[in-house]
Amino acid sequence: MSNQPEKQNIPNSQIRINDNIIGGEYANFMQVDHNKEEFRLIFGNIFPPSGKTVAKILTTPGHFKRILAIMQKNLELYEKQFGKIEETKELEKNKEIGFKQ
């Protein structure tokens, strides 16, 4: 069994990565919001006293549910391979940084 997520079989499709995102962005903050039609995920990099938004993702509720499912599966595979991830307690003291709803 491979640790790689299952790939969708999409015939004759090419996915292009824009030049500005090839290297990726680090995020230590995320905000999630939704309405009936879409979920919005805003990722940020906060390094006090400032921060910046590094990505905004808008998606449908159905696709958001699939994203959560594959993330959960990958988290389980990660913990099986590397051990349980312990959540940082220090962030509870400083509610300025972290993942927010």
LUMPA-742525 format. One record per residue: residue in three letters; x, y, z of N, C-alpha, C, CB in turn. Coordinates in pm, whole numbers, plus 50000, padded with zeros to 5 digits. Atoms other than C-alpha are relative to their C-alpha. Glycine has a CB too. Layout:
BEGIN
AlaXYZXYZXYZXYZ...
# end
This chain:
BEGIN
Met500844988150000500005000050000500885012450000499045000050122Ser499224987850011501385033949903499485010650096499985005249856Asn500404988849915501355064450129499515011949918501175004450088Gln500464989250086500425085749830498484999449987500664999049860Pro501455000050018496805097049797499624994449864499455014250016Glu500485005350126494745080549526499855011349900498674992750019Lys500104989950105494915099349198498724997749921501244999549907Gln501215001150081491775106949005500404997249857499155012950010Asn499745003250139491665092848654499305010249912499534985749967Ile500554989550085491165123948443500714999049865500185014450065Pro499355002050130491815116048076500375013249934499104992049909Asn499534988850081493825140647864499975013550072499175000949878Ser499984987249931494125167248133501425003450042499064999750123Gln498714995149956497135188248211499745010850104500855005549882Ile500164990149895497445208048532501255008750000499774993450139Arg498904990450003499575239248515500075007050136499825010349885Ile499804992749876501055254748828500555013849965500974992350097Asn499534986450027501375292548809501365002250063499005010350053Asp498634997449955504915305548852500065005350143500665009849907Asn499954993849867504025324649169499714990150114499025011550008Ile500295009449892503015293049362500854987349995498564996249996Ile499205012050012505615267449256500714996750131501025001549888Gly499275002549877507615271449579499124997950120500925011250026Gly500905001449887504585271449806500145011450099500244986950069Glu500014989749897503805293950102499814993350135498885010549974Tyr500175004949863504115287550476498825007350064501305002150083Ala501134994049930500955293550681499964995050144498664996849928Asn500195003749859500605294251060498675005350051501175005350086Phe501324994749967497105309151052499054995849889500035015550017Met501025003050100493905298050881498655004050055500014985049962Gln501364996249963490385311650888499064993349901499805015650001Val500985006750085487385292450755498655006850019499904984850033Asp501324994049997484025307750666499184993149892500065015749978His500845006350102481065295350465498655007049990499794985150031Asn501414996850019477685303250323499384987849933499805013249914Lys500675011750059475165280350152500714994749876498575003649965Glu499445003750131477075280149822501484996650001499775011049905Glu498565002150008480775279549916500665000550138500625010449910Phe499114998949884483505275250175501165008849959500494985850049Arg498854991350023486265301350203501074996750103499595014950007Leu498865002749913489665292550345501035010849974500614985649975Ile499004989550011492095320850413501214995750082499445013950049Phe498765004049935495685311450494500905012150016500714988949920Gly499124988649976498115335850649501284995850068499305010350083Asn498725001749933501635338950778500145011750095501204999249898Ile499934989649899501745358351103501334998950073498824999150100Phe498754998849925505065369251248499935013650067501294998649907Pro500244987149933504275395851510501205009449989499684997650147Pro501284993049985503925424651488499175000649872500255013850049Ser500774998950123502675418751132499714986149943500755008549897Gly500325012450067501375392250897499495002849861498984992050080Lys500544998250135500105386350547499174987949962501145002249898Thr500795010850057497505365750366500844993949888498615005149947Val499205006650103499285339750154499164992349899500994990550064Ala500885007050095496295322149994498565001250044500404985149988Lys501455000549976492515323549963499464989249908499305014149974Ile500595011050077490655292449852498495000650016500564986250046Leu501465000849999486965292249760499624987149929499345012649931Thr500385012750060485295258949691498564996650037500954988750046Thr501385004149974481925241649687499944991550127499434992049880Pro500135008549882480555223749996500374985349972498585000750053Gly499675013950033480855189949820501494997849986499314995949872His498555001350016484475195749723500715002050133500525010149896Phe499424997949868485275208950071499934987250083499285011450073Lys500155012549926483945176550219501014989649951498574994649985Arg499005009350054486195156349984501415004050044499904999749846Ile498704995249952489175178250082500224995350143500095015549992Leu499895004349861488505170950450500264985050010498755003650077Ala499845014649996488235133550383501424995949962498994993249907Ile498655003850042491565131450198501045005350097500295005049858Met499074994949898493275153450458500004991050122499625014450040Gln500095009249886492005130450736500744987049969498524997150034Lys499325012350039493255100050546501525002050002499544995449859Asn498564997350001496685116050495500545002250140500295012149914Leu499584998349861496865126050862500174986450068498985008750077Glu499905013449944496185090050962501234992649948498734991949968Leu498815006450057498885077550723501285006050059500015001449847Tyr498844993249943501335103550857500264994950142499785015350001Glu499835004349862500715093851220500364985150009498725002750080Lys499625014150003500995056951133501494998649970499164992449895Gln498605000750038504405063350978500935007050099500185006049863Phe499104991849919505825090151211499605001350147500095013649940Gly500474998749863503795087651533498975011050016501185002550093Lys501084990649974501005107651688500515014450008499284996450130Ile499674985849995501105145351641499405005750127499485007649873Glu500484993349879500845164051969499735014649967501034998650117Glu500344986050024499055197351949500775008950097498485002450013Thr499244990649919501015227052077499075007050098500715010349912Lys500834993649896499575239552407500295014950009500254993450136Glu499614986049990501445272852384499065009249924501415001749949Leu500894991650080499055285752117498735003750075499654993049871Glu501214996949924496185284352365500165012950080499664988550094Lys499744987849925497825312552562499865012449913501404999650062Asn499994988650090498115335252259499024997449886501425002649944Lys501045002650099494875334652060500175008349873498655002750060Glu499744991850117496365359251809500474991749880501035010750033Ile499435008250106498035331151612499374986250005501544999150014Gly500535013650003496625298051499498914998649897499474996150136Phe501075003050094493685283351317498685004250063499984984949961Lys501224994049944490385301551364498804996149915500145015450009Gln501255003150070486795294851273499155012249997499244988350067
# end
